Amino acid sequence: MPSPVKALGQARPSAASMAPQARCCSPAALQRRLPILAWLPDYSVSWLKMDAIAGLSVGLTVIPQALAYAEVAALPPQYGLYSAFMGCFVYFFLGTSRDVTLGPTAIMSLLVSFYTFHEPAYAVLLAFLSGCIQLAMGFLRLGFLLDFISCPVIKGFTSAATVTIGFGQIKNLLGLQGIPRQFFLQVYHTFRNIGETRVGDAVLGLVCMVLLLVLKLMRNHVPPVHPEMPPGVRLSHALVWTATTARNALVVSFAALVAYSFEVTGYQPFVLTGQTAEGLPPVRLPPFSVTTANGTVSFTEMVQDMGAGLAVVPLMGLLESIAVAKSFASQNNYHVDANQELLAIGLTNVLGSLVSSYPVTGSFGRTAVNAQSGVCTPAGGLVTGVLVLLSLDYLTSLFYYIPKSALAAVIIMAVAPLFDAGIFGTLWRVKRLDLLPLCVTFLLCFWEVQYGILAGTLVSTLILLHSVARPKMQVSEGPVLVLQPASGLHFPAIESLREAILSRTLEASPPRCTVLDCTHVCSIDYTVVLGLGDLLGDFHRHGVTLAFVGLQVPVLRALLSADLKGIQYFSTLEEAEKYLSQEPGTQPYNISEDSVPEHKVALLKA
């Protein structure tokens, strides 16, 4: 029986091998766009069993989380469930990772709350527009743009979002009312109103957090089941595994039962979730205008209101989902197609907007549950999606009794692992300068998310550009001065290179011959060629020589095309040093196609 790893891996050849296949082999091109065709022919009953177990486990996790994340998004609770099922069905056809589950997440819910003004119509339209942007990026293969957002920026944003989300649930954990959502005002009013804490909510919330923590620790320490174990032991292992995997549903059900017991007695010490809209969401176009008490807000005005959210939400959604997919693909030894993931997420958001979903992405926590449950293919998502639909159709009346403090506990325990305290120490040891974009992003995200991400990305880009504009130079002193740029040469670096060479050679007394070792330079641009021409002229006027060593084929081609005068090129550093030290028997290659070594001439003509 073929393994799911092999089946999924065969669906995704490398880009180099796929390009010709896509042009000449339509089945391969179709398989690339519909990864389900790669694993479905090999599907087996054993896979079905594992996928069903995993789908059920994720479903029991996502239902309470979806209700809780709707609170983070400042939307009615049913919108969390509306957002939790479409990704399951779309990813079944288009997903390239067997582990990933798409749906509402804490970070995406936080972004939705920032940009949609607590209005469901804005949230649904944001899902539609985000999906369109993600689809466009996928079709245009623009996934590489995400590489310009560095890991310190992502870590800074994630850590700030964790603090914002976690602290934002303190009010629900303590039963406080009338707390604003802006972070700094939230901190101020929470501490100011701490005396109004409802004892019932606080006790229940803390108990739920302790239960979730204990069940999580039990889950991490459950030993694997072996076939030689007695049936009773295997049954007990299965019960413990089920309880710990579905801990969110278990704890929320326990809290709802406690709240209902008090309701029967006529005394309610908890703040409850309240009425949740019953039934499946209607299928309709996303709202392209919205009517308010002050009139009708047009589509153009809605887009202007969401502003930077139209860039931040789709980009962060893609980052989160692709990071999750690549992480689990690396752990489980298979590959994902980043551009195909863009299409899957984009189509999920576009179709999700038809059923009143807000923007979704890949969930790290639920993907971990999926992987640990032994999922074999994306078919596990079908079970999850059906479970969410059944809960919408039959269980919404029971959600009334879920205490908000219990949902707050679920959220806090879900986001706590996202705060990576160790990253500060790691960056201090690896590269301290990377702490700058991390801290800039982390601090500014408490003010406005888009400013934090933009500022962090700008700082990272400036650090990158500085390394390009001021490449490190290895200098070897001797009879002949040898300078070797430690990285490539691009137009911002030529002035720095020229100053370094002039200060060490022509401004010395007497001027010295110099070798420029270009071993690490794989390409140059026109500005660099002009700068090298000026350097050659300066050396010629001072009566000394600037020689080149290690010129690679693209650099040779550029110099030939520029037709610079007086360039001397040696194949090895030893030859250059002998010639410049006036030792007989060594001659330079003059830079013309006739005098370049034969093997490089062949490459130049290729």
C-alpha positions in Angstrom: 0.0 0.0 0.0 1.6 3.4 -1.0 2.2 5.8 1.9 0.4 9.1 2.0 3.8 10.9 2.1 4.8 9.3 -1.2 1.5 9.9 -2.8 1.4 13.6 -1.8 5.0 14.0 -2.7 4.6 12.6 -6.2 2.0 15.3 -6.9 4.5 18.0 -6.6 7.6 17.7 -8.8 10.2 20.5 -8.7 9.5 23.7 -10.6 12.2 22.9 -13.2 10.7 19.5 -14.0 7.1 20.7 -13.9 7.5 23.5 -16.4 8.0 21.4 -19.5 5.4 18.8 -18.3 2.8 21.6 -17.9 3.3 22.6 -21.5 3.3 19.1 -23.0 1.4 16.9 -20.6 -2.0 18.1 -19.7 -2.6 15.3 -17.1 0.4 16.5 -15.2 -0.7 20.1 -15.4 -4.2 19.1 -14.2 -2.7 17.2 -11.3 -0.6 20.2 -10.3 -3.7 22.4 -10.1 -5.8 19.6 -8.5 -3.5 17.8 -6.1 -6.4 15.5 -5.1 -5.7 13.6 -8.4 -2.3 12.6 -7.0 -3.5 10.7 -3.9 -7.2 9.8 -4.6 -6.4 6.9 -6.9 -4.3 5.2 -4.1 -6.9 5.9 -1.4 -7.5 3.0 1.0 -9.7 1.9 3.8 -6.9 2.3 6.4 -6.4 5.9 5.2 -10.1 6.5 5.6 -10.0 5.3 9.2 -7.1 7.6 10.1 -8.6 10.6 8.2 -11.9 10.1 10.0 -10.3 10.1 13.4 -8.2 13.1 12.6 -11.2 15.0 11.1 -13.3 14.3 14.2 -10.5 15.4 16.5 -10.0 18.7 14.6 -13.8 19.2 14.5 -14.1 18.9 18.3 -11.2 21.5 18.5 -12.4 24.0 16.0 -16.0 24.4 17.2 -15.2 25.9 20.6 -12.3 27.8 19.1 -14.4 29.3 16.3 -16.9 30.6 18.9 -14.1 32.1 20.9 -12.3 33.6 17.9 -15.5 35.4 16.8 -15.2 37.2 20.1 -11.7 38.2 19.3 -12.9 39.4 15.9 -15.6 41.5 17.6 -18.3 39.6 15.7 -21.4 37.6 16.7 -20.4 34.0 17.7 -22.0 32.3 14.6 -19.5 34.1 12.3 -16.7 32.0 13.8 -18.5 28.8 12.7 -19.4 30.3 9.4 -15.7 30.7 8.8 -14.7 27.2 9.9 -16.0 24.9 7.2 -15.4 26.2 3.7 -11.6 25.8 4.0 -12.1 22.1 4.8 -13.9 21.5 1.5 -11.7 23.7 -0.7 -8.5 22.3 0.7 -9.7 18.8 0.1 -9.4 19.5 -3.7 -6.6 22.1 -3.8 -4.3 21.6 -0.8 -0.8 20.3 -1.1 -0.3 19.5 2.6 -2.1 16.6 4.2 -1.8 18.2 7.7 -3.0 21.8 7.2 -6.4 22.9 8.3 -7.8 26.2 7.1 -10.2 28.3 9.3 -10.4 31.1 11.8 -7.3 31.8 13.8 -6.5 34.1 16.7 -4.2 36.4 14.8 -6.5 36.7 11.8 -9.4 37.4 14.1 -7.4 40.1 15.7 -6.7 41.7 12.3 -10.4 41.5 11.4 -11.3 43.3 14.6 -8.9 46.1 13.7 -10.1 46.7 10.1 -13.8 45.9 10.1 -15.2 48.1 12.9 -17.2 45.3 14.5 -19.4 45.1 11.4 -20.1 41.7 9.9 -20.6 43.2 6.4 -17.1 44.7 6.4 -15.7 41.4 7.7 -17.3 39.4 4.9 -16.3 41.9 2.2 -12.7 41.8 3.6 -12.8 38.0 3.1 -13.8 38.4 -0.5 -11.3 41.1 -1.4 -8.5 39.3 0.5 -9.3 36.1 -1.4 -9.2 37.9 -4.7 -5.8 39.4 -3.9 -4.5 36.0 -2.8 -5.8 34.3 -5.9 -4.1 37.0 -8.1 -0.8 36.4 -6.3 -1.1 32.7 -6.8 -1.9 32.9 -10.5 0.9 35.5 -11.0 3.3 33.3 -8.9 4.1 36.2 -6.6 4.6 34.1 -3.5 8.3 35.2 -3.5 7.1 38.6 -2.2 6.5 37.1 1.2 10.2 36.3 1.4 10.8 40.1 2.0 9.1 39.9 5.4 11.8 38.6 7.6 11.5 36.1 10.4 12.2 38.8 13.1 9.3 40.9 11.7 7.0 37.9 11.8 8.1 36.9 15.3 7.6 40.5 16.5 4.1 40.7 15.0 3.2 37.3 16.4 4.4 38.1 19.9 2.6 41.4 20.0 -0.6 39.8 18.7 -0.3 37.1 21.4 0.0 39.8 24.1 -2.9 41.8 22.6 -5.2 38.8 22.2 -4.3 37.3 25.6 -4.8 40.5 27.5 -7.9 41.3 25.5 -9.5 38.2 27.1 -8.7 39.2 30.7 -12.0 41.2 30.7 -14.0 38.1 29.8 -12.0 35.9 32.2 -12.9 38.3 35.0 -16.4 39.2 33.9 -15.6 42.9 33.4 -18.0 45.0 31.3 -17.5 48.1 29.2 -13.8 47.6 28.5 -12.7 49.3 25.2 -10.8 47.3 22.6 -7.9 49.6 21.9 -4.9 48.0 23.6 -3.6 50.8 25.8 -7.1 51.9 26.8 -7.9 48.2 27.5 -4.9 47.9 29.8 -5.9 51.1 31.6 -9.6 50.3 32.1 -8.9 46.7 33.0 -6.7 47.7 35.9 -9.0 50.5 36.8 -12.1 48.2 37.0 -10.3 45.3 38.6 -12.4 45.7 41.7 -15.6 44.9 39.7 -14.4 41.4 39.0 -17.2 38.8 39.0 -16.0 36.0 41.3 -17.9 33.3 39.4 -16.4 34.1 36.1 -12.9 34.5 37.5 -13.1 31.1 39.3 -14.6 29.3 36.4 -12.1 30.8 33.9 -9.1 29.9 36.0 -10.4 26.4 36.6 -10.9 26.0 32.8 -7.3 27.2 32.2 -5.9 24.7 34.7 -8.0 21.9 33.1 -6.8 22.8 29.6 -3.1 22.9 30.8 -3.4 19.6 32.6 -5.0 17.9 29.6 -2.4 19.3 27.3 0.4 18.0 29.5 -1.3 14.6 29.6 -1.6 14.7 25.8 2.2 15.3 25.5 3.0 12.4 27.9 0.6 9.7 26.6 2.9 6.8 25.6 2.3 5.3 22.2 0.0 2.3 21.8 1.7 -1.0 20.9 -0.2 -4.0 19.4 1.1 -6.3 22.1 -0.6 -4.3 24.9 -3.7 -5.9 26.5 -7.1 -4.7 25.1 -7.9 -3.0 28.4 -4.7 -0.9 28.3 -5.3 0.0 24.7 -8.8 1.1 25.5 -7.7 3.3 28.4 -5.0 4.8 26.2 -7.7 5.6 23.5 -9.9 7.2 26.1 -7.1 9.4 27.5 -6.0 10.3 24.0 -9.6 11.3 23.0 -10.1 13.4 26.1 -6.8 15.2 25.8 -7.1 15.8 22.1 -10.7 17.1 22.3 -9.8 19.1 25.5 -11.3 22.4 24.2 -14.7 20.8 23.5 -14.5 18.9 26.8 -13.7 21.9 29.0 -16.3 24.2 27.2 -19.0 21.5 27.6 -18.1 21.2 31.3 -18.4 25.0 31.7 -21.7 25.1 29.8 -23.1 22.3 32.0 -22.1 24.2 35.1 -23.7 27.4 33.8 -26.9 25.5 32.9 -27.1 24.0 36.4 -27.0 27.4 37.9 -29.6 28.6 35.3 -32.0 25.9 36.5 -31.7 27.2 40.1 -32.5 30.7 39.0 -29.1 32.2 39.8 -26.5 32.8 37.1 -23.0 33.9 38.3 -21.5 33.8 34.8 -21.6 36.1 31.8 -22.9 33.8 29.0 -22.3 33.8 25.3 -26.0 34.3 24.7 -28.2 33.8 21.7 -26.5 32.4 18.6 -28.2 32.5 15.2 -29.5 29.1 14.3 -29.1 27.2 11.1 -26.7 27.2 8.2 -25.7 30.5 6.7 -27.5 31.7 3.6 -25.5 31.5 0.3 -25.3 35.0 -1.1 -22.9 37.5 -2.6 -20.8 39.5 -0.2 -22.2 42.9 0.7 -20.8 45.5 -1.7 -22.6 48.3 0.3 -24.1 48.5 3.7 -27.0 50.5 5.1 -26.5 52.3 8.4 -28.5 54.7 10.5 -26.7 57.6 8.7 -27.4 56.3 5.2 -25.8 53.8 2.7 -22.1 53.2 2.7 -20.9 52.5 -0.9 -18.4 49.9 -2.0 -15.8 52.5 -2.6 -16.3 54.0 0.9 -16.1 50.5 2.5 -12.8 49.9 0.7 -11.4 53.2 1.8 -12.5 52.5 5.4 -10.7 49.2 5.4 -7.6 50.9 4.0 -4.3 49.1 4.9 -6.3 46.1 6.0 -6.6 45.1 2.3 -2.8 44.6 2.2 -2.1 43.5 5.8 -4.9 40.8 6.1 -4.2 38.8 2.8 -0.4 39.0 3.3 -0.4 37.9 6.9 -3.0 35.2 6.1 -0.6 33.8 3.4 2.4 34.1 5.7 0.7 32.2 8.5 -0.7 29.5 6.4 2.5 28.9 4.3 4.6 28.9 7.4 2.4 26.3 9.0 2.4 24.1 5.8 6.2 24.3 5.4 6.8 23.5 9.0 4.7 20.3 9.0 5.9 19.3 5.5 9.5 19.5 6.9 8.6 17.5 10.0 6.8 14.8 8.0 9.1 14.6 5.0 7.0 15.9 2.1 6.9 19.1 0.0 4.3 21.8 -0.5 3.8 24.1 -3.5 3.7 27.7 -2.1 1.9 29.1 -5.1 -0.7 26.3 -5.0 -1.3 27.1 -1.4 -2.0 30.8 -2.4 -4.7 29.5 -4.7 -6.2 27.3 -2.0 -6.3 30.1 0.6 -7.6 32.6 -1.9 -10.4 30.4 -3.2 -11.3 29.5 0.4 -11.7 33.2 1.3 -13.6 34.0 -1.9 -16.1 31.1 -1.6 -16.2 31.6 2.2 -17.5 35.2 1.7 -20.5 33.7 0.0 -21.5 32.0 3.3 -20.6 35.0 5.5 -17.1 33.9 6.5 -14.5 36.4 7.6 -10.8 35.9 6.4 -9.3 32.6 7.4 -5.8 31.0 7.1 -3.9 27.9 8.3 -4.1 27.2 12.0 -1.0 26.0 13.7 -2.8 24.5 16.7 -5.4 22.6 14.7 -2.8 21.5 12.2 -0.8 20.0 15.0 -3.9 18.2 16.3 -4.4 16.9 12.7 -0.9 15.7 12.4 -0.8 14.1 15.8 -4.1 12.3 15.0 -2.4 10.4 12.2 -4.1 12.1 9.2 -3.1 10.6 5.9 -4.7 13.0 3.3 -6.6 16.2 3.1 -9.8 14.1 3.2 -9.8 14.5 7.0 -11.0 18.0 6.4 -14.3 16.7 5.0 -15.1 15.2 8.4 -14.3 18.4 10.1 -16.4 20.5 7.7 -19.4 18.2 8.1 -19.1 18.3 11.9 -19.1 22.1 11.9 -22.2 22.2 9.6 -24.0 19.8 11.9 -23.2 21.9 14.9 -24.6 25.0 13.1 -27.8 23.1 12.2 -28.4 21.4 15.5 -26.3 22.7 18.4 -26.5 26.5 18.3 -29.2 26.6 20.9 -26.9 25.0 23.4 -24.1 27.5 22.8 -26.3 30.0 24.7 -25.0 28.6 28.0 -21.3 28.7 27.3 -19.7 31.1 29.7 -17.5 33.8 28.1 -14.9 33.1 30.7 -14.5 29.5 29.4 -14.1 30.8 25.9 -11.5 33.3 27.2 -9.6 30.4 28.8 -9.6 28.5 25.4 -8.2 31.6 23.6 -5.5 32.3 26.2 -4.3 28.8 26.2 -4.4 28.7 22.4 -2.3 31.8 21.9 0.1 31.4 24.8 2.5 29.1 22.8 2.7 31.7 20.0 4.8 34.0 22.2 8.4 33.0 21.6 10.3 34.4 24.5 13.4 32.6 23.5 13.7 34.5 20.2 15.3 37.4 21.9 18.1 35.4 23.4 18.6 33.5 20.1 18.9 36.7 18.0 21.3 38.1 20.6 23.6 35.2 20.1 23.1 34.8 16.3 22.9 38.4 15.0 22.1 41.2 17.4 21.2 43.6 14.6 18.1 41.5 13.9 16.7 42.5 17.3 16.1 45.9 15.8 13.3 44.9 13.4 11.9 42.5 16.0 11.6 45.2 18.7 10.3 47.9 16.2 7.6 45.5 15.0 6.7 44.3 18.5 6.3 47.8 20.0 4.6 49.5 17.1 2.0 46.7 16.6 0.5 47.7 20.0 -0.2 51.1 18.3 -1.3 50.0 14.8 -0.7 46.6 13.3 0.1 48.0 9.8 2.6 50.4 11.2 4.4 47.7 13.1 4.7 45.4 10.1 5.6 48.2 7.7 8.2 49.7 10.0 9.7 46.3 10.8 9.9 45.4 7.1 11.4 48.8 6.3 14.1 48.3 9.0 14.8 44.8 7.7 15.1 46.1 4.2 17.4 48.9 5.3 19.7 46.3 7.0 19.7 44.2 3.8 20.4 47.2 1.6 23.2 48.3 3.9 24.9 44.9 3.5 24.5 45.3 -0.3 25.8 48.9 -0.3 28.7 48.3 2.1 29.9 44.7 1.4 32.6 43.4 3.7 36.1 43.4 2.2 38.8 40.8 2.9 42.2 42.5 2.6 45.5 40.6 2.3 48.6 42.6 2.8 51.9 41.6 1.0 54.0 42.7 -1.9 50.7 43.1 -3.8 47.5 44.2 -2.1 44.7 41.8 -2.6 41.1 42.9 -2.0 38.2 40.4 -2.1 34.6 41.5 -1.8 32.9 39.0 0.5 29.7 39.2 -1.4 28.3 40.4 -4.8 28.8 43.8 -6.3 25.8 45.9 -7.1 25.5 49.6 -8.0 25.1 50.9 -4.4 28.4 49.3 -3.4 30.7 50.7 -6.1 31.5 54.0 -4.3 32.3 52.1 -1.1 34.5 49.7 -3.1 36.3 52.6 -4.8 36.9 54.5 -1.6 38.3 51.3 0.1 40.7 50.6 -2.9 41.8 54.3 -3.2 42.5 54.7 0.5 44.7 51.6 0.7 46.5 51.8 -2.7 46.6 55.1 -4.5 46.6 57.3 -1.4 49.5 55.3 0.0 53.1 56.3 -0.5 54.1 55.0 -2.9 51.0 53.8 -4.8 50.7 50.0 -4.8 49.6 47.5 -7.4 46.4 45.8 -6.5 44.5 42.6 -7.2 40.7 42.6 -7.1 39.6 39.0 -6.4 36.1 38.7 -7.8 35.6 35.0 -6.8 32.3 35.9 -4.9 31.0 38.3 -7.6 28.6 36.4 -9.8 27.1 39.4 -11.7 27.6 43.2 -12.1 25.5 46.0 -13.5 26.3 49.0 -15.7 27.0 51.3 -12.7 29.6 48.9 -11.4 31.2 48.6 -14.9 31.5 52.4 -15.0 33.0 52.5 -11.5 35.5 49.8 -12.4 36.4 51.9 -15.5 37.0 54.9 -13.4 39.2 52.9 -11.0 41.3 51.6 -14.0 41.8 55.2 -15.1 42.9 56.3 -11.6 45.4 53.4 -11.4 46.8 54.2 -14.9 47.3 57.9 -14.0 49.3 56.8 -11.0 51.4 54.4 -13.0 50.3 51.2 -11.1 48.2 48.2 -12.1 44.8 47.0 -11.0 44.4 43.3 -11.9 41.4 41.1 -11.7 41.2 37.5 -10.6 38.3 35.0 -10.4 36.0 36.7 -12.9 33.0 34.5 -13.5 31.4 34.1 -16.9 28.6 36.7 -16.4 31.1 39.2 -15.2 33.4 38.5 -18.1 30.5 38.9 -20.5 29.6 42.3 -19.0 33.2 43.6 -19.2 33.5 42.4 -22.8 30.3 44.2 -23.7 31.5 47.4 -22.0 34.8 47.4 -24.0 36.8 48.8 -21.2 40.5 49.7 -21.8 43.5 48.3 -19.9 41.9 45.5 -18.0 44.2 42.7 -17.0 42.8 39.3 -15.9 44.6 36.3 -14.4 43.2 32.9 -13.9 44.8 32.5 -10.5 45.9 34.8 -7.6 49.4 33.3 -7.7 49.8 34.3 -11.4 48.6 37.9 -10.7 51.0 38.3 -7.7 53.9 37.0 -9.8 53.2 39.3 -12.7 52.7 42.4 -10.5 55.8 41.5 -8.5 57.7 41.7 -11.9 58.5 38.0 -12.0 59.2 36.9 -15.5 57.2 34.3 -17.4 53.7 35.3 -16.3 51.4 37.3 -18.7 47.9 38.6 -18.0 44.9 37.9 -20.2 43.8 41.1 -21.9 40.0 41.3 -21.7 39.0 40.4 -25.2 37.2 37.4 -26.5 40.4 36.2 -28.3 42.5 36.1 -25.1 40.0 34.7 -22.6 40.7 31.1 -21.7 39.1 28.6 -24.1 36.8 27.0 -21.6 35.4 30.4 -20.7 35.1 31.5 -24.3 32.8 28.5 -24.9 30.7 29.5 -21.9 30.5 33.1 -23.2 29.3 31.9 -26.5 26.8 29.5 -25.0 
